Amino acid sequence: MSTLDRIVFVYADDFGLADGVSRAIVALIEAGRLSGTGCMSVFPDWAPRARWLDGLEDRADIGLHLTLTDHPPLTGVSALAPRGCLPPLKRLLRLSLAGRLDQAALRAEIRAQVDAFVQARGQWPAFVDGHHHAHVLPGVREAVLAELAAPLAAGTLAVRDCWEPPARVVARGVAVPRALVLSALAWGMHRRLGALGVRRNEGFSGVHAFAPGAPYRPLFQRFLRVGGPRALIGCHPGWVDDTLSARDRVVDSRPGEYTYLASPAFLEDLADINARLGRLSRDPSFEAKRVDPPPPLWT
């Protein structure tokens, strides 16, 4: 791949969260503006909404957005969700860092969400990532890789790698403290994915403040211009409806992301850096093989 033909992966999170989000994502896929979308399979309306993606597999990767925070679990009351609701991110993080995650309950919930995806879609997800990036946390990442061992071994499953060199995070200048914390937390998963030779992105951005009314184009331009060789940009487009307002805290910033991605400005910004959209499932530069350990975290 030459520097004049850079590949960028743009994936929309949260398909299945609310109809306004799901319909906006479908519209962007049909317009050729996304590499793919990660689906939340925990909600009662997931199975019928999954049908909205039928026929779009040739246009975009359809993956699983593992949901381990905030929402009702598929496995009901458990050590992971003692009150019948998955923990807030801060509690999940505390349990993760303290080594106190119940692995049996965690793996059962991951397995249930994978099963719900496969039953509705009739196939394995093309990739897996996590709501609030929870898939990279210590204890969680081991459970994710164990439960998805079969497609990983077959080389058919990609995993979002959220590690980014600190120098790039600082140079980008968008939500720097939050992005640095995420990168540090993601280092363990980054090393594991490299050791296993898992299909993955190289470079990650998309973290921002989700401020209502803040222009999205200047942020996305920074994501594009300061990124890795095969960078993945996570985004959250959507139209606001009552279900979204009831289920999630990130609401008012979503229409701005959708409007930009649907606009000619998005294509102009790709053209300005000689970039085109790619898909992890069809990345010709990837070779499924074990690789040497990556460099130290803070170099």
GIURKA-V369053 format. One record per backbone hydrogen bond with DSSP energy under -0.5 kcal/mol. NH is the residue of the N-H (numbers start at 0). CO is the residue of the C=O. If there is no record, write none. Layout:
# GIURKA-V369053
nh=NH co=CO
nh=NH co=CO
This chain:
# GIURKA-V369053
nh=4 co=1
nh=5 co=273
nh=6 co=228
nh=7 co=275
nh=8 co=230
nh=9 co=7
nh=10 co=8
nh=10 co=232
nh=11 co=35
nh=12 co=234
nh=14 co=37
nh=16 co=13
nh=21 co=17
nh=22 co=18
nh=23 co=19
nh=24 co=20
nh=25 co=21
nh=26 co=22
nh=27 co=23
nh=28 co=24
nh=29 co=25
nh=30 co=26
nh=31 co=28
nh=32 co=27
nh=34 co=9
nh=35 co=9
nh=36 co=60
nh=37 co=11
nh=38 co=62
nh=39 co=14
nh=40 co=38
nh=45 co=42
nh=48 co=44
nh=49 co=45
nh=50 co=46
nh=50 co=47
nh=51 co=48
nh=52 co=49
nh=53 co=50
nh=55 co=52
nh=58 co=55
nh=59 co=55
nh=60 co=34
nh=62 co=36
nh=62 co=60
nh=63 co=126
nh=64 co=38
nh=64 co=62
nh=65 co=63
nh=65 co=128
nh=67 co=65
nh=69 co=85
nh=69 co=86
nh=70 co=68
nh=75 co=72
nh=77 co=80
nh=83 co=80
nh=85 co=70
nh=86 co=79
nh=91 co=87
nh=92 co=88
nh=93 co=89
nh=94 co=90
nh=95 co=91
nh=96 co=92
nh=97 co=93
nh=98 co=95
nh=99 co=94
nh=100 co=94
nh=102 co=100
nh=105 co=101
nh=106 co=102
nh=107 co=103
nh=108 co=104
nh=109 co=105
nh=110 co=106
nh=111 co=107
nh=112 co=108
nh=113 co=109
nh=114 co=110
nh=115 co=111
nh=116 co=112
nh=117 co=113
nh=118 co=114
nh=119 co=115
nh=120 co=116
nh=121 co=117
nh=125 co=61
nh=127 co=157
nh=128 co=63
nh=130 co=65
nh=132 co=129
nh=133 co=130
nh=135 co=132
nh=136 co=133
nh=139 co=136
nh=140 co=136
nh=142 co=138
nh=143 co=139
nh=144 co=140
nh=145 co=141
nh=146 co=142
nh=147 co=143
nh=148 co=145
nh=151 co=147
nh=152 co=148
nh=153 co=149
nh=154 co=150
nh=154 co=151
nh=155 co=150
nh=156 co=150
nh=157 co=125
nh=158 co=198
nh=159 co=127
nh=161 co=159
nh=167 co=164
nh=168 co=164
nh=169 co=165
nh=170 co=166
nh=171 co=167
nh=172 co=168
nh=173 co=168
nh=174 co=172
nh=178 co=174
nh=179 co=175
nh=180 co=176
nh=181 co=177
nh=182 co=178
nh=183 co=179
nh=184 co=180
nh=185 co=181
nh=186 co=182
nh=186 co=183
nh=189 co=185
nh=190 co=186
nh=191 co=187
nh=192 co=188
nh=193 co=189
nh=194 co=190
nh=195 co=191
nh=196 co=192
nh=196 co=193
nh=197 co=192
nh=198 co=156
nh=200 co=158
nh=201 co=229
nh=204 co=231
nh=213 co=210
nh=219 co=215
nh=220 co=216
nh=221 co=217
nh=222 co=218
nh=223 co=219
nh=224 co=220
nh=225 co=221
nh=226 co=224
nh=229 co=201
nh=230 co=227
nh=231 co=202
nh=232 co=8
nh=233 co=204
nh=233 co=231
nh=234 co=10
nh=237 co=253
nh=238 co=19
nh=244 co=240
nh=245 co=241
nh=246 co=242
nh=247 co=243
nh=250 co=248
nh=253 co=250
nh=256 co=252
nh=257 co=253
nh=258 co=254
nh=259 co=255
nh=260 co=256
nh=261 co=257
nh=262 co=258
nh=262 co=259
nh=265 co=259
nh=265 co=262
nh=266 co=262
nh=267 co=263
nh=268 co=264
nh=269 co=265
nh=270 co=266
nh=271 co=267
nh=272 co=268
nh=272 co=269
nh=273 co=270
nh=274 co=269
nh=275 co=5
nh=277 co=7
nh=281 co=278
nh=282 co=279
nh=283 co=281
nh=285 co=282
nh=288 co=286
nh=290 co=193
nh=298 co=295
